Amino acid sequence: MSTTSAAPAADPQPIRPAMSKINKPFWDGCRAHKLMAQQCTQCRELRYPAAAICPNCLSGVKVAFEERGSDLTVPVFEVVAG
């Protein structure tokens, strides 16, 4: 009976998000430990992920990024594979 041992698995590398001028304020806020939300200046809808066009009103109007505090609810879900 022969025994073989598998090489130890390498540490996984983090997935780096693609930076763009649209989502840069969000990631800059993350680096500064601030939660930033993109808000449409037309309908005032908050959104994530950052997008050039508002999915709520389809406006292409410039959006604002604002630091959000306790008034922002972040939905969280977990996917369990098995």
Protein Blocks (a to p, Z undefined) as FASTA:
>chain_A
ZZdddddddddddddddddfklmmmmmmmmnopacddddfklopacddddfbdfklopab
dcddddddfkbccdddddddZZ
